Amino acid sequence: MGRTMKPGQRVKSGARFHIPDRLGPGAELDLPAIAAHHAIRVLRLAEKDPLVVFDGSGGEYDATITHIARGSVRIKTGRLHDVGPESPLHVTLVQGVSGADRMDITVRKTVELGVSRIVPVLTERSVVKLGADRADRRRTHWQGIVISACEQCGRNVVPPVEEPVAFPTWLSTLERTPPASETRLFLAVDGATRMQSLPAPLGRVCLLAGPEGGFSPVEAELAASRGFVPVRLGPRVLRTETAALAALAALQTLWGDF
């Protein structure tokens, strides 16, 4: 038997689903196929059960399951709650594409840590080589991980994953001198600057993190020519899937919402 919501009661269920279409109160629609499978087969939800849905633009809606049939789940949205644990610190992560499941870990965990945007870049030391078709498939895959992470961690704004691009090409789109409202940092094993010695950002932060093996000397020089400050994260060498997470945690602790 389903659980009936009281008027004005906010859902406290762990069932949260992203809907790609723009939502509104009183909308009736089907959950996406993957979400429907998770609701039925994993969470064992039933008709009249409450859940939360969000479209990625901010805020979330109470919703109720109205019908389940042949693997489809019909819901009706209720009240909008203009909430969301978004960090006051806007961070773009420019991540050197890494191999195996390392990139997936980086994408998922940086979303949990509050990243605002992810730009995958192909560097000299990137193990993964992506053609146009494969690059598009990987971007779609990473965007799916972002959505899953948002569903899990309570975020209602979905960070975009940009198309993978060659690192020098991406750098060429930037002004040589960063605007006063942007802090540019790149993680370097031999960096002379420590995070806590930096002044508080006046606006957005752009963070460069390398793949396995880090950035080459040429890439480090190119980054410096675009105003990126090399930052060292302590005396230990961090793996590619650890470095960005440690840097984001430090940024959130110093100037964000930790």
C-alpha positions in Angstrom: 0.0 0.0 0.0 1.3 3.5 -0.8 1.9 6.2 1.7 -0.4 9.2 1.5 1.1 12.7 1.8 -0.4 15.3 4.1 -1.2 18.8 2.6 2.0 20.9 2.6 4.2 18.0 3.7 7.6 17.8 2.0 8.8 14.5 0.8 11.6 13.0 3.0 12.0 10.0 0.7 15.3 8.9 -0.7 13.6 8.6 -4.1 14.8 11.5 -6.3 14.6 11.5 -10.0 15.7 13.9 -12.7 13.2 14.7 -15.5 14.7 16.1 -18.7 11.6 18.1 -19.5 10.7 21.4 -17.8 8.4 20.7 -14.9 5.5 22.6 -13.2 3.0 21.9 -10.5 0.2 19.5 -11.4 2.0 18.0 -14.3 1.3 14.3 -15.2 4.1 12.4 -16.9 6.0 9.2 -17.1 9.4 8.7 -15.5 12.3 8.1 -17.9 12.8 4.4 -18.5 16.0 4.1 -16.4 14.3 6.0 -13.5 11.2 3.9 -13.8 13.3 0.7 -13.6 15.1 2.0 -10.5 11.8 3.0 -8.9 10.2 -0.4 -9.5 13.0 -2.9 -9.3 15.4 -1.3 -6.8 13.4 1.0 -4.6 10.2 -1.2 -4.8 8.0 1.9 -5.0 4.2 1.4 -5.4 1.3 3.5 -6.5 0.6 6.5 -4.2 4.2 6.5 -3.0 5.8 9.9 -2.7 9.0 10.9 -4.5 10.9 14.0 -5.5 11.5 15.1 -9.1 13.7 18.0 -10.5 14.4 19.2 -14.0 17.9 20.6 -13.4 16.9 24.3 -13.5 16.7 24.7 -9.7 14.2 23.6 -7.1 12.4 20.3 -6.8 8.8 19.1 -6.8 6.9 16.8 -4.6 5.4 14.1 -6.7 3.2 11.0 -6.3 3.1 7.8 -8.3 -0.3 7.5 -9.9 0.1 4.4 -12.0 2.5 1.5 -12.6 2.2 -0.8 -15.6 4.6 -2.9 -17.7 7.7 -1.1 -16.4 6.3 2.4 -16.8 5.7 4.7 -13.9 3.2 7.6 -14.1 3.6 10.4 -11.7 1.8 13.7 -10.8 3.8 16.7 -9.6 2.8 18.8 -6.6 4.3 21.7 -4.8 7.6 23.3 -5.9 10.3 23.7 -3.2 12.8 26.4 -4.2 15.7 24.7 -2.4 19.0 23.2 -3.3 22.4 22.8 -1.7 24.3 24.8 -4.3 27.7 26.1 -3.3 28.3 29.8 -3.3 31.6 29.0 -5.0 31.2 28.6 -8.8 34.0 26.2 -9.9 34.7 25.0 -13.5 36.8 21.9 -13.5 38.9 21.4 -16.6 39.9 17.8 -16.3 42.5 15.9 -18.3 40.6 12.8 -19.6 41.8 9.8 -17.7 41.4 6.1 -18.4 39.4 3.1 -17.0 36.9 4.2 -14.4 39.0 7.1 -13.1 37.2 9.7 -15.1 33.8 8.3 -14.0 34.9 8.6 -10.3 36.2 12.2 -10.9 32.9 13.3 -12.5 30.7 11.7 -9.9 32.6 12.9 -6.8 33.2 16.4 -8.0 29.5 16.8 -8.6 29.0 15.7 -4.9 31.6 18.3 -3.9 29.7 21.1 -5.7 31.4 21.6 -9.1 29.5 23.9 -11.4 30.8 22.8 -14.8 33.1 20.1 -16.2 35.3 20.5 -19.3 37.1 17.3 -20.3 40.3 18.0 -22.2 42.7 15.8 -24.1 46.3 16.4 -23.1 49.7 15.0 -24.2 49.7 12.4 -21.4 46.0 11.4 -21.7 45.9 7.6 -22.0 42.5 7.8 -23.6 42.3 8.8 -27.3 38.8 9.9 -28.4 37.6 10.3 -32.0 34.5 12.4 -32.7 32.0 9.7 -32.4 33.5 8.2 -29.2 33.9 11.7 -27.7 30.2 12.3 -28.1 29.3 9.0 -26.5 31.7 9.6 -23.6 30.2 13.1 -23.0 26.7 11.6 -22.9 28.0 8.9 -20.5 29.6 11.5 -18.2 26.5 13.7 -18.3 24.4 10.6 -17.2 26.8 10.2 -14.2 26.3 13.8 -13.3 22.6 13.4 -13.3 22.8 10.2 -11.1 25.1 12.1 -8.7 22.6 15.0 -8.5 19.8 12.5 -7.7 21.9 11.0 -4.9 23.4 14.1 -3.3 20.3 16.4 -3.4 21.4 18.9 -6.0 18.7 20.4 -8.2 21.0 22.2 -10.7 22.7 19.8 -13.1 26.3 20.8 -14.0 26.9 20.5 -17.7 29.7 18.4 -19.2 31.2 20.1 -22.2 32.4 18.3 -25.4 35.9 16.9 -25.0 38.5 19.2 -26.6 42.2 19.3 -27.1 43.8 21.2 -24.2 45.7 23.8 -26.4 42.4 24.4 -28.3 40.5 25.1 -25.1 43.2 27.3 -23.8 43.2 29.4 -27.0 39.6 30.4 -26.2 40.7 32.2 -23.0 42.0 35.7 -22.7 45.7 35.9 -21.7 44.9 37.9 -18.7 42.0 36.6 -16.6 39.3 39.0 -15.6 39.3 40.2 -12.0 36.2 38.1 -11.4 38.0 34.8 -12.2 40.6 32.9 -10.3 42.6 30.4 -12.5 44.5 27.6 -10.8 46.2 24.4 -12.0 47.3 21.5 -9.9 51.1 20.9 -10.2 53.3 18.6 -8.2 56.1 21.2 -8.2 53.8 24.2 -7.7 55.2 26.9 -5.4 51.8 28.1 -4.1 49.6 26.5 -1.5 45.8 26.8 -1.6 45.6 28.5 1.8 48.0 31.3 0.8 45.8 32.4 -2.1 43.4 35.4 -1.7 39.7 34.6 -1.5 38.2 34.4 -5.1 36.2 37.5 -6.1 34.1 35.4 -8.4 34.4 32.2 -10.4 37.2 29.7 -10.1 38.7 27.7 -13.0 40.6 24.6 -11.9 42.9 22.6 -14.1 43.6 19.0 -13.2 45.8 16.7 -15.2 45.3 13.1 -16.3 47.6 10.2 -15.4 51.1 11.7 -15.4 49.9 15.3 -15.1 50.5 18.1 -17.5 53.6 18.2 -19.7 56.1 21.1 -19.3 54.8 22.6 -22.5 51.2 22.4 -21.3 52.2 23.9 -17.9 53.8 26.9 -19.8 50.7 27.3 -21.9 48.5 27.4 -18.8 50.8 29.9 -17.1 50.6 32.1 -20.2 46.8 32.2 -19.7 47.1 33.3 -16.1 46.8 30.0 -14.3 48.6 29.8 -11.0 50.4 26.4 -10.3 49.1 25.1 -6.9 50.6 22.3 -4.9 48.3 20.1 -2.8 50.7 19.1 0.0 53.9 17.0 -0.1 52.4 13.8 -1.6 51.8 12.9 -5.2 48.0 12.4 -5.8 46.4 10.2 -8.4 44.4 11.9 -11.1 41.1 10.8 -9.6 42.2 12.1 -6.2 43.7 15.5 -7.1 40.5 17.3 -8.3 38.5 16.0 -5.3 41.1 17.2 -2.8 41.3 20.6 -4.5 37.5 21.0 -4.5 37.3 20.0 -0.9 40.0 22.5 0.0 38.2 25.3 -2.0 34.9 24.5 -0.3 36.6 24.5 3.1 38.4 27.8 2.6 35.8 29.8 0.6 32.7 27.6 0.0 30.1 25.9 2.1 32.1 23.3 4.1 
